[in-house]
Amino acid sequence: MLVHDLRSPTVIVSGLLTLLERHWDDLDPAEICENLATAAASAHRMERLIDDMLAMAQLESGRFRYDLTDVDLAEVVRSAVADISKTTGRRIDVHVPAEVRLAHADGGRQLQVLDNLLTNAVKFSSAESPVLVTLEDPGVDVLRVHVADDGIGIAPDDLAKLFQPFSRVGKVPGRAKGSGLGLFIARSLVEGQGGTIEVASELGAGTRFSYTVPVATQR
């Protein structure tokens, strides 16, 4: 199934690059930019699918490792939002307190968690509506991150299987399917770093994912 999913964006990238190679002089600048943007989006999808497959293989093999250090989670959040905004063109609002304690986490894996959650939020909400990312420091032993959208929501029957591998819920007509691994991997990465993740959703009223990250030990 994953190989089939990978083939679709591969064909798109190959076809568009062949088109540009053969007809570059016949296309106006707007057409060239449009084709390049479509190819870039498909390449990004290929990259995410490959990352999901590699992460899944590592998780199943027991070879998955974390590089836990003191991390500025606010900077991680801003970086993840900037990446997704750039690749999707979507507006993503960020609320971060003026002062936030350091987290004890794997910065790269935190980016991967946010990439999966933000990609979902963008995919299942309208292009006109913003996605909201909030970082909270409640003063206890964890920081909390929330990713919220006002999209199509998730049916109650689907919530129970949401974090299972290869689970695909909330289909959007005209939009490419995901790997069905993103939320499973996100939960595995959150829990592997000592956090928890939960979801609240209502059909037609949007979805909010919330997860925790342990704070760094005060020295």
PAZAPA-4460 file (N, C-alpha, C; in steps of 0.05 Angstrom, whole numbers, plus 32768, in hexadecimal, padded with zeros to 4 digits):
% residues 219
    n_x    n_y    n_z   ca_x   ca_y   ca_z    c_x    c_y    c_z   seq   type   mol
   8011   7FE8   8000   8000   8000   8000   8011   8019   8000     1      M     A
   8027   8019   8010   8038   8030   8011   8047   8034   7FF7     2      L     A
   8050   801E   7FEB   805E   8020   7FD1   804B   802C   7FBC     3      V     A
   8032   8024   7FBD   801E   802F   7FAA   801A   804D   7FAF     4      H     A
   8019   8055   7FC9   8017   8071   7FCF   802F   8081   7FC6     5      D     A
   8046   8075   7FC8   805F   8082   7FBF   8061   8085   7FA1     6      L     A
   8055   8073   7F93   8056   8074   7F76   8048   808C   7F6A     7      R     A
   8031   8094   7F76   8022   80AA   7F6B   8031   80C4   7F6A     8      S     A
   803D   80CE   7F80   804C   80E7   7F7E   8066   80E4   7F6D     9      P     A
   8071   80CC   7F6C   8089   80C7   7F5C   8082   80CB   7F3E    10      T     A
   806B   80C1   7F36   8062   80C4   7F1A   805D   80E2   7F14    11      V     A
   8052   80F0   7F27   804C   810D   7F23   8066   811C   7F1F    12      I     A
   8079   8118   7F30   8093   8126   7F2E   80A1   8120   7F14    13      V     A
   80A2   8106   7F0D   80AF   80FD   7EF4   80A1   810A   7EDC    14      S     A
   8087   8109   7EDC   8078   8114   7EC5   807B   8132   7EC2    15      G     A
   807A   8140   7ED8   807D   815D   7ED6   8099   8166   7ECE    16      L     A
   80AD   8158   7ED9   80C9   815F   7ED1   80CE   8159   7EB4    17      L     A
   80C3   8143   7EAA   80C5   813C   7E8D   80B7   8152   7E7C    18      T     A
   80A0   815A   7E85   8091   816F   7E77   80A2   8189   7E76    19      L     A
   80AD   8191   7E8C   80BD   81A9   7E8D   80D6   81A7   7E7C    20      L     A
   80E2   8190   7E7C   80FB   818B   7E6C   80F5   818E   7E4E    21      E     A
   80DE   8184   7E45   80D8   8183   7E29   80CB   819D   7E1F    22      R     A
   80BD   81AB   7E30   80AD   81C2   7E27   80B3   81DC   7E36    23      H     A
   80CA   81DD   7E42   80D0   81F5   7E52   80CC   820F   7E42    24      W     A
   80D7   8210   7E2A   80D5   8228   7E1A   80B9   822E   7E10    25      D     A
   80A7   821B   7E12   808B   821F   7E09   8079   8228   7E20    26      D     A
   8082   8226   7E38   8071   822C   7E4F   8076   8248   7E59    27      L     A
   8061   8256   7E62   8065   8270   7E6E   806E   826D   7E8B    28      D     A
   8079   8282   7E96   8084   8280   7EB1   8070   8276   7EC6    29      P     A
   8057   827E   7EC4   8043   8276   7ED7   803F   8258   7ED6    30      A     A
   803E   824C   7EBE   803B   822F   7EBB   8053   8220   7EC6    31      E     A
   806B   822B   7EC1   8083   821F   7ECC   8083   821E   7EEA    32      I     A
   807C   8235   7EF6   807A   8237   7F14   8066   8224   7F1F    33      C     A
   804F   8222   7F12   8039   8210   7F1B   8042   81F3   7F1B    34      E     A
   804F   81EB   7F04   8059   81CF   7F02   806F   81C9   7F16    35      N     A
   8081   81DC   7F1B   8096   81D8   7F2E   808B   81D6   7F4A    36      L     A
   8076   81E6   7F51   806A   81E5   7F6B   805C   81CA   7F70    37      A     A
   804F   81C0   7F5B   8042   81A6   7F5D   8056   8190   7F61    38      T     A
   806C   8191   7F52   8082   817D   7F55   808E   817E   7F71    39      A     A
   8092   8196   7F7B   809E   8199   7F96   808B   818E   7FAB    40      A     A
   8071   8193   7FA8   805E   8188   7FBC   805E   816A   7FBB    41      A     A
   805F   815E   7FA3   805F   8141   7FA0   8079   8135   7FAC    42      S     A
   8090   8143   7FA8   80A9   813A   7FB3   80A8   813B   7FD1    43      A     A
   809B   814F   7FDC   8099   8151   7FFA   8088   813A   8004    44      H     A
   8073   8133   7FF5   8062   811C   7FFD   8072   8102   7FFD    45      R     A
   8083   80FF   7FE8   8094   80E7   7FE6   80A7   80E6   7FFF    46      M     A
   80B2   80FD   8006   80C5   80FE   801C   80B7   80F6   8036    47      E     A
   809E   80FF   803A   808F   80F8   8053   8088   80DA   8053    48      R     A
   8081   80CF   803C   807A   80B3   803B   8093   80A2   8041    49      L     A
   80AA   80AA   8037   80C2   809B   803C   80CA   809D   8059    50      I     A
   80C8   80B5   8065   80CE   80B9   8081   80BC   80A7   8092    51      D     A
   80A2   80A6   808B   808F   8095   809A   8097   8078   8098    52      D     A
   809E   806F   8080   80A5   8053   807D   80BE   804C   808D    53      M     A
   80D2   805E   808C   80EB   8059   809C   80E6   8059   80BA    54      L     A
   80D6   806C   80C3   80CF   806D   80DF   80C0   8054   80E8    55      A     A
   80AD   804C   80D8   809D   8034   80DE   80B0   801B   80E1    56      M     A
   80C2   8018   80CE   80D4   8001   80CE   80E6   8002   80E7    57      A     A
   80EF   801A   80EE   8100   801C   8106   80F0   8016   8120    58      Q     A
   80D8   8020   8121   80C7   801B   8139   80C1   7FFE   813C    59      L     A
   80BB   7FF0   8126   80B4   7FD4   8128   80CD   7FC3   812E    60      E     A
   80E4   7FCC   8126   80FC   7FBC   812A   8108   7FBF   8146    61      S     A
   80FF   7FD4   8154   8109   7FDA   816F   8124   7FE8   816E    62      G     A
   812C   7FF2   8157   8146   8000   8154   8142   801F   8155    63      R     A
   812A   8028   815B   8125   8045   815C   8133   8051   8174    64      F     A
   8142   8067   816F   8151   8074   8185   814A   8091   8186    65      R     A
   814C   809C   819E   8146   80B9   81A2   815F   80C7   81AD    66      Y     A
   8164   80DE   81A3   817A   80EF   81AC   816E   8104   81BE    67      D     A
   816B   80FD   81D8   815E   810F   81EB   8171   8123   81F6    68      L     A
   816A   813D   81F1   817A   8153   81FB   8168   8169   8205    69      T     A
   8173   817F   8210   8163   8196   8217   815D   81A6   81FD    70      D     A
   8143   81A9   81F7   813A   81B3   81DE   8128   81CC   81E2    71      V     A
   812C   81E0   81D1   811A   81F7   81D1   8102   81F0   81C0    72      D     A
   80ED   81E7   81CD   80D5   81DD   81BF   80C7   81F3   81B0    73      L     A
   80C9   820C   81B9   80BD   8222   81AB   80CA   8225   818F    74      A     A
   80E4   8222   818E   80F2   8224   8175   80EA   820D   8162    75      E     A
   80E7   81F5   816E   80DF   81DE   815E   80C3   81E3   8152    76      V     A
   80B1   81ED   8162   8096   81F3   8158   8097   8207   8142    77      V     A
   80A5   821D   8145   80A7   8231   8130   80B3   8226   8116    78      R     A
   80C7   8215   8119   80D4   8209   8102   80C1   81F7   80F3    79      S     A
   80B2   81E6   8101   809F   81D4   80F5   808A   81E3   80E6    80      A     A
   807F   81F8   80F3   806A   8209   80E7   8075   8216   80CD    81      V     A
   808D   8220   80CE   8099   822E   80B7   809B   821A   80A0    82      A     A
   80A4   8201   80A6   80A8   81ED   8090   808D   81E6   8083    83      D     A
   8078   81E1   8093   805E   81D9   8088   8051   81F0   807A    84      I     A
   8054   8209   8085   8049   8220   8077   8055   8224   805C    85      S     A
   806F   8220   805A   807E   8224   8041   8075   820F   802C    86      K     A
   8072   81F6   8035   806C   81E0   8022   804F   81DF   801A    87      T     A
   803D   81EA   802B   8020   81E8   8025   8014   8203   801E    88      T     A
   8021   8219   8026   8016   8233   8021   7FFF   823A   8034    89      G     A
   7FFC   822A   8049   7FE6   822F   805C   7FEF   8241   8073    90      R     A
   7FDB   824F   807D   7FDF   8261   8094   7FDE   824F   80AD    91      R     A
   7FF2   8251   80BE   7FF3   8243   80D7   7FFA   8257   80ED    92      I     A
   7FE8   825B   8100   7FED   826E   8116   7FFB   825F   812D    93      D     A
   800D   826E   813A   801D   8262   814F   801A   8273   8168    94      V     A
   8014   8266   817F   8013   8274   8199   8027   8267   81AB    95      H     A
   803C   8276   81B2   8051   826D   81C3   8055   8281   81DA    96      V     A
   8057   8278   81F3   805C   828B   8209   8076   8299   8206    97      P     A
   8079   82B0   8213   8092   82C0   8211   80A9   82B0   821E    98      A     A
   80A3   82A0   8232   80B7   8290   823F   80AE   8273   8241    99      E     A
   80BE   8261   8238   80B7   8244   8238   80D0   8235   8242   100      V     A
   80CC   8223   8254   80E2   8212   825E   80EC   8200   8247   101      R     A
   8105   81F7   8249   810F   81E4   8236   8102   81C9   8239   102      L     A
   80FF   81BB   8223   80F4   81A0   8224   810C   818C   8224   103      A     A
   8106   8174   822E   811A   815E   822C   810F   814B   8217   104      H     A
   811A   814D   81FF   810E   813F   81E8   8123   813C   81D2   105      A     A
   811A   812E   81BD   812A   812C   81A4   811E   8141   8190   106      D     A
   812D   8156   818B   8123   816B   817A   811B   8163   815F   107      G     A
   812A   8151   8152   8123   8147   8138   8109   8137   8138   108      G     A
   8105   8127   814D   80EC   8117   814F   80D4   8129   8155   109      R     A
   80D9   813E   8165   80C4   8151   816A   80BB   815F   8150   110      Q     A
   80CD   8165   813F   80C6   8170   8125   80B5   815C   8115   111      L     A
   80BC   8143   8116   80AE   812E   8108   8091   812C   8112   112      Q     A
   808E   812D   812D   8073   812C   8138   8062   8144   812E   113      V     A
   806D   815C   8130   805E   8173   8127   8059   8173   8109   114      L     A
   806C   8169   80FA   8068   8167   80DD   804F   8156   80D7   115      D     A
   804D   813F   80E4   8036   812D   80E0   801C   813A   80E9   116      N     A
   801C   8147   8100   8003   8153   810A   7FFB   816B   80F9   117      L     A
   800E   817B   80F1   8008   8193   80E1   7FFF   818B   80C5   118      L     A
   800B   8177   80BA   8003   816D   809F   7FE6   8163   80A0   119      T     A
   7FDF   8155   80B5   7FC3   814C   80B8   7FB0   8164   80BB   120      N     A
   7FB8   8177   80CB   7FA6   818E   80CF   7FA2   819E   80B5   121      A     A
   7FB6   81A1   80A6   7FB4   81AF   808C   7FA3   819F   8079   122      V     A
   7FA7   8185   8078   7F99   8173   8065   7F7B   8172   806A   123      K     A
   7F73   8172   8083   7F57   816E   808A   7F48   8188   8092   124      F     A
   7F53   819F   8089   7F45   81B8   808E   7F47   81C9   8074   125      S     A
   7F35   81DC   8072   7F34   81EC   8059   7F4C   81FF   8057   126      S     A
   7F52   8206   803E   7F6A   8217   8039   7F66   8233   8045   127      A     A
   7F4D   823B   8049   7F47   8256   8053   7F4A   8258   8071   128      E     A
   7F49   8242   807F   7F4A   8243   809C   7F66   823E   80A8   129      S     A
   7F6D   824D   80BC   7F88   824A   80C8   7F89   8231   80DA   130      P     A
   7FA1   8226   80DC   7FA7   8211   80EF   7FB5   821F   8107   131      V     A
   7FAF   8216   811F   7FBA   8223   8137   7FCC   820F   8146   132      L     A
   7FE5   8218   814C   7FF7   8209   815C   7FFD   8219   8175   133      V     A
   7FF9   820C   818C   7FFD   8219   81A6   8011   8209   81B7   134      T     A
   8024   8217   81C2   8037   820B   81D5   8031   8216   81F1   135      L     A
   802D   8204   8204   8027   820C   821F   803C   8202   8233   136      E     A
   8042   8213   8246   8054   820B   825C   8044   820F   8275   137      D     A
   8036   81F9   827E   8024   81FC   8295   8032   81FC   82B0   138      P     A
   804C   81FA   82B0   805A   81FB   82C9   805D   81E0   82D8   139      G     A
   8055   81CA   82CB   8058   81B0   82D6   8070   81A2   82C9   140      V     A
   8070   8188   82C8   8088   817A   82BE   8087   8175   82A0   141      D     A
   8074   8181   8292   8072   817E   8275   806B   8198   8268   142      V     A
   8072   819A   824E   8067   81AF   823C   8051   81A3   822C   143      L     A
   803E   81B3   8222   8028   81A8   8212   8027   81B7   81F7   144      R     A
   8023   81A7   81E2   8020   81B2   81C7   8005   81AA   81BC   145      V     A
   7FF7   81BD   81B1   7FDD   81B9   81A5   7FDD   81C0   8187   146      H     A
   7FD2   81AF   8177   7FCF   81B5   815A   7FB2   81B3   8154   147      V     A
   7FA5   81CA   814D   7F88   81CA   8149   7F80   81D5   812E   148      A     A
   7F6B   81CA   8123   7F5F   81D3   810A   7F41   81D4   810C   149      D     A
   7F34   81E1   80F9   7F17   81E2   80FA   7F0C   81D4   80E1   150      D     A
   7F19   81BD   80DB   7F12   81AE   80C2   7EFB   819B   80C6   151      G     A
   7EFC   8184   80B7   7EE5   8172   80B5   7EE0   8162   80CE   152      I     A
   7EF4   8160   80E0   7EF1   8151   80F9   7EF3   8133   80F4   153      G     A
   7EF1   8124   810A   7EF4   8107   8109   7EDC   80FA   8116   154      I     A
   7ED0   80E6   8109   7EB9   80D8   8114   7EC0   80C9   812E   155      A     A
   7EAE   80C8   8141   7EB4   80BA   815A   7EBE   809D   8156   156      P     A
   7EB2   808F   8143   7EBA   8073   813E   7ED7   8071   8134   157      D     A
   7EE1   8087   8128   7EFC   8087   811D   7F11   808E   8131   158      D     A
   7F09   809C   8147   7F1C   80A5   815A   7F2C   808E   8167   159      L     A
   7F1E   8078   816C   7F2A   8061   8179   7F41   8055   8169   160      A     A
   7F40   8057   814F   7F54   804A   813E   7F67   805F   8131   161      K     A
   7F65   8078   813B   7F74   808E   812E   7F92   8089   812F   162      L     A
   7F9D   807F   8145   7FBA   807C   8148   7FC4   8060   8140   163      F     A
   7FB3   8050   8134   7FBB   8036   812B   7FCA   8039   8110   164      Q     A
   7FDF   8028   810B   7FED   8029   80F2   7FDB   8023   80DA   165      P     A
   7FDF   8032   80C5   7FD0   802F   80AB   7FB3   8036   80AD   166      F     A
   7FAC   8045   80C3   7F91   804E   80C6   7F8D   8068   80B5   167      S     A
   7F78   8068   80A4   7F73   8080   8094   7F56   8088   8099   168      R     A
   7F53   809F   80A5   7F38   80A9   80AC   7F35   80C5   80A1   169      V     A
   7F1C   80CE   809F   7F17   80EA   8097   7F20   80EF   807A   170      G     A
   7F18   80DF   8067   7F20   80E2   804B   7F16   80FD   8040   171      K     A
   7F27   810B   8031   7F20   8124   8025   7F20   8120   8007   172      V     A
   7F09   8124   7FF9   7F09   8120   7FDC   7F1D   8132   7FCE   173      P     A
   7F2B   8127   7FBA   7F3E   8136   7FAB   7F59   813A   7FB8   174      G     A
   7F5D   812F   7FD0   7F77   8132   7FDD   7F84   8117   7FE0   175      R     A
   7F9F   8117   7FDD   7FAE   80FE   7FDE   7FAC   80F1   7FFA   176      A     A
   7FAB   80D7   7FFA   7FAA   80C8   8014   7FC6   80C9   8020   177      K     A
   7FC6   80C8   803B   7FDF   80C6   8049   7FE8   80A9   804B   178      G     A
   7FFE   80A4   8059   8008   8088   805C   7FF7   8079   8070   179      S     A
   7FE8   8086   8081   7FDA   8078   8096   7FEC   8072   80AE   180      G     A
   8005   807E   80AD   8018   8079   80C2   801E   8092   80D3   181      L     A
   8017   80A9   80C9   801F   80C2   80D5   8018   80C4   80F3   182      G     A
   7FFF   80BF   80F9   7FF6   80C2   8115   8001   80AC   8127   183      L     A
   8003   8094   811B   8010   807E   812B   802C   8085   8132   184      F     A
   803B   8090   811F   8057   8097   8123   8058   80AE   8137   185      I     A
   8046   80C2   8134   8046   80D9   8146   8042   80CF   8163   186      A     A
   802F   80BD   8167   802A   80B4   8182   8042   80A4   818D   187      R     A
   804E   8093   817C   8066   8084   8184   807D   8096   818C   188      S     A
   8081   80AC   817C   8097   80BE   8182   8091   80CE   819C   189      L     A
   8079   80D7   819F   8072   80E6   81B8   8076   80D4   81D0   190      V     A
   806B   80BC   81D0   806D   80AA   81E7   808A   80A1   81EB   191      E     A
   8099   809D   81D5   80B5   8095   81D8   80C6   80AA   81E5   192      G     A
   80BD   80C3   81E6   80CC   80D8   81F3   80C0   80E0   820E   193      Q     A
   80AE   80CE   8218   80A2   80D2   8233   808A   80E3   8234   194      G     A
   807D   80E8   821D   8065   80F9   821C   804C   80E9   8217   195      G     A
   8035   80F6   8216   801C   80EA   820F   800E   80FB   81F9   196      T     A
   7FFC   80EF   81EA   7FEE   80FD   81D5   7FD0   80F6   81D6   197      I     A
   7FBF   8109   81D0   7FA3   8104   81D0   7F96   8116   81BA   198      E     A
   7F7D   810F   81B3   7F6F   811E   819E   7F52   8123   81A7   199      V     A
   7F49   813B   81A0   7F2D   8142   81A4   7F22   814C   8189   200      A     A
   7F0B   8141   8181   7F00   8148   8166   7EE2   8146   8166   201      S     A
   7ED7   8156   8153   7EBA   8155   814F   7EB5   8159   8131   202      E     A
   7EA4   8148   8125   7E9F   814A   8109   7E95   8166   8101   203      L     A
   7EA2   8171   80ED   7E9B   818B   80E3   7EA5   81A2   80F4   204      G     A
   7EB2   819D   810A   7EBB   81B2   811C   7ED9   81B2   8122   205      A     A
   7EE8   81A0   8115   7F05   81A0   8117   7F10   818C   812B   206      G     A
   7F2A   818C   812D   7F39   8179   813D   7F50   8186   814B   207      T     A
   7F56   817D   8164   7F6D   8187   8172   7F7D   8170   817D   208      R     A
   7F96   816E   8175   7FA9   815B   8181   7FB9   816A   8196   209      F     A
   7FBD   815C   81AC   7FCD   8168   81C2   7FE1   8153   81CC   210      S     A
   7FFA   815B   81D0   800E   8148   81DA   8020   8156   81ED   211      Y     A
   802D   8147   81FE   803F   8151   8213   805C   814A   820D   212      T     A
   806E   815B   8218   808A   8156   8215   8097   815C   8231   213      V     A
   80A6   8149   823C   80B3   814E   8256   80C5   8166   8256   214      P     A
   80C5   8175   826C   80D7   818C   826E   80F3   8183   8276   215      V     A
   8107   8193   826F   8122   818D   8276   8126   8190   8295   216      A     A
   8138   8180   829F   813D   8181   82BC   814C   819B   82C2   217      T     A
   8142   81A9   82D7   814E   81C2   82DF   8169   81BD   82EC   218      Q     A
   817D   81CB   82E3   8198   81C7   82EF   819F   81DE   8302   219      R     A
***
